Amino acid sequence: MPAKVGAVNVTSLSSSSIFNIGDVYNMAPQAWVKTFAGGGSFNTGSGINIDINNSNTYVNDQEMIDQSLINDS
């Protein structure tokens, strides 16, 4: 279903990003990542005030591969 799109402001795109305006049938980015983060991470916005006295993230991940990754494109 067609749509009218006004002004678009793209700040940044990473290497595995997809940017689309309009109709699309299939989009498949090709990237896999495992992320570990402590308290207060990934907060975005203006005027955020985070008060964390001590934040530790301990990771003991002994698996070499968590899940097989199949690229079917």
N, C-alpha and C positions, 0 to 999 in steps of 0.2 A: 504494500500500500504506500503510495508516494507521500512524502511529507515535505513541507516547506521548512527550510533551515535558515535561521538568521545568521548573525555574525558568530564566528567561531574563533576562539583564542586557544591555541595549542602552546602550552608552556614548554613541554619537553616530551620526548618519546624515547624509550630505551630500545636496545637492540632487539628485544623480543616483543615489542609492542605491536598492536594493530590499531590503526586509526581508520574509521570508516564513516562516511556520511552518505546516506542513501540506502537503497535496498541491498540486502546481502543474503546469500543462500547459506554459505558455510565459511566460518573464520576459524583458523587453527594455528595459534602461535606455537612455536617450537622452543620451549624452554622449561627446565625443571630446576627447582631450587628447594633447599631445606633451610629454614631460618629459625634461629634460637634468639630470643630477646628477653630482657628483664622488664621489671615493672616500669611504667612510664614510657615505654618504647612505642613507636608508631603513632604518637599523638600529633595531630595536625590541626591547624586553625589559628586564629588570632586571639590573643588574650588568655592562653592556657597557662595555668599556674599549677605545677606538679611539685609536691613536697614528699619526697621519698628519702628518708635518712640513709638507708642502707639497702641496696638492691643487688643481689648476686644471682647469676644464672649459671648453674652447674650442669654440664652436659656430659654424659658418659654414653656415647652412641658407638657401640662396637661393631655394628653391622656395616659391611662395606657397601652393600646394595640393599635398599629397603624394598623396592618393587621394580620389576623389570620394566624398562621403558621401550615401547615399540613405536617407531615412527612409521605410520602407514600412509604418508603422503607421497 
